Amino acid sequence: MSAPGNSRIDEIRQKIGLPLAIICMLIVWFMPAQKGLSIAGQKALSLFSGVFVLYLTEALPLPITSLLIVPAAVLLGVVNLKVALEGFASSSVYLIVGAFLLATAMVKTKLAERITYKILAMIGGSARNITLGVMMANICLAFLVPSSTARTAILLPVCISIIDLFKTEGRSKFAINLLLTLAFTNATIGAGILTATVPNPVTIDFIVKAGGPLITYTDWLLYGFPPALLMTFVTWAFIQWIYPPEQKEIPGGTQYIHNKLSSMGAMTSPEWRALSVFVLVVILWATGKWTKIDPTTACLAVSGLFFLPKFGVMDWNDANKGISWQIILVAGGGISLGDILMKTGAAKWLAVSIFNALGLAGSSMLVILIVLMFIIQYMHILFVGTTAMATAFIPIVLAMAQAANIPPMVLALPAGMIIGGYPLLMFYNTLPNILIYGTGKMRVEDFPKVGVVVCAIGCLVYALCAMTYWQWVGMF
């Protein structure tokens, strides 16, 4: 569902997007030589400016824009074909493929759905407890279903059915509360689990390319899960305050949940097999430091068990439907572009320019962190989706860390977590946001009314984590 006039705005954006991208590329291409910026760097910056505009306006489909990065980089003489294609061979791209396979199995066997109803049954049937149950389901599913869109698709029908039981006349605060809880806590908890959202592995990929350490599944859990869990509860509590349900009890809510759970019967053999495969991959992720098996290898190897004769729970047709090839292409092309910016020195030059323009030279690490977090956070207003945003900004953030003589992880990790976990400002920021807005039970202003405050708190929490908790656990 589109807001009034929104389709017209999209049409205008798409019409001006391509010519605007070409104009931006030409301006950067022909601008006078800049101190500290090589010819190759200027060409890379020209390419980046065009792609950035196309990502923002979606004048071309995002996967097509990402694919065009490769021939454009070669034809413009920025890099050779081998370097241009390196992003598509990135380990993070294949980790995303493995994550989609896991998600498909969890959804097809209905294991994820069963876990959702189990949690709701345990929490209780009051209005507040239902919203709390949806939040708890999001936390559990973030480990089991490595796709924010898939998690939303699992829970949305449940939420709509419960909203219908509420039988409120007109605009329902409970409906807004439940739907915002569904989408927003889904996003915030995703920042704390490596495979829960695409920007997480993309961030690791760029950190490694910048000379930083490889962050394992358990490392990311150690660094990211505590602040993500804290912010998930903060988000839920703030939504309860802004949109308190009209009445405390949902007529028939408890019975509905128990009926749905009873109708599923006992756990089936495919569910048990899907659960065993997931447990195995989690064990390999958790023991990676000792087994020396990286998360991507573990995920792909174990996901192959889903296709074994007699033991498997799906075939290639199922997998093909479950994998978002759009995200794979956007991630691959975006990583290639980020890698080009870093190798040509364009990212460093751009970061130093931003650093000086903001007057951050000589500022403390905390000031730099807070300023950077807020800038990145509110750039969400311009972006549809978090993958393109991560591939565009993380290389620049890493270069800023180098310019400020700060360990790369200190800026890049919170930046990646903010990008992946806090697309909460507008209904078009992510597909989960679009899905809940499309129910017709919400208005555009419902998103920023909650999102602006939650995002501001998130910026402060992650900046403080970098200054305190992450140092205590030995991140740097």
Secondary structure, DSSP 8 states (H G I E B T S, - for coil): ---TTHHHHHHHHHHHHHHHHHHHHHHHHHS---TT--HHHHHHHHHHHHHHHHHHH-SS-HHHHHHHHHHHHHHTTSS-HHHHTGGGG-HHHHHHHHHHHHHHHHHHTTHHHHHHHHHHHHH-SBHHHHHHHHHHHHHHHHHH---HHHHHHHHHHHHHHHHHHH--SSS-HHHHHHHHHHHHHHHHHHTTSTTTSTHHHHHHHHHHHTT-----HHHHHHHHHHHHHHHHHHHHHHHHHHS--SSSB-TTHHHHHHHHHHHH-S--HHHHHHHHHHHHHHHHHHTHHHH---HHHHHHHHHGGGGSTTT-S--HHHHHHHS-HHHHHHHHHHHHHHHHHHHTTHHHHHHHHHHHHTT-TT--HHHHHHHHHHHHHHGGGG-SSSHHHHHHHHHHHHHHHHHTT--HHHHHHHHHHHHHH---SSTTSSHHHHHHHTTSS--TTHHHHHHHHHHHHHHHHHHHHHHTHHHHTT--
